[in-house]
Amino acid sequence: MLEATKKREKTAAYTSLSVSELRLILEQKDQLLEQKTRLIEQKAQQIEQREELIFEQQKQLKLLEEQLRLAKLRRFGSSSEKSR
């Protein structure tokens, strides 16, 4: 209900404007829309870069975990020499 009232108020405010004023408002809104679109594209690119970084870090982590597992096996695993 409140939104409908706000919409009517905006419409009423625009009816008193001239065509050139309305065009100026539209141009300003178009500029804002372009700015927001560019910002969204930048954020999407940042997200993609961070996802790539996370993927690479996950690969490195798996490699390090495997190296640690093998090192523990060498250190604590059964040796080929048997104690008497």
Contacts in CASP RR format, 6 or more apart in sequence:
PFRMAT RR
TARGET T0000
AUTHOR 0000-0000-0000
METHOD contacts of the structure
MODEL  1
MLEATKKREKTAAYTSLSVSELRLILEQKDQLLEQKTRLIEQKAQQIEQR
EELIFEQQKQLKLLEEQLRLAKLRRFGSSSEKSR
14 22 0 8 1.000
14 25 0 8 1.000
17 25 0 8 1.000
END
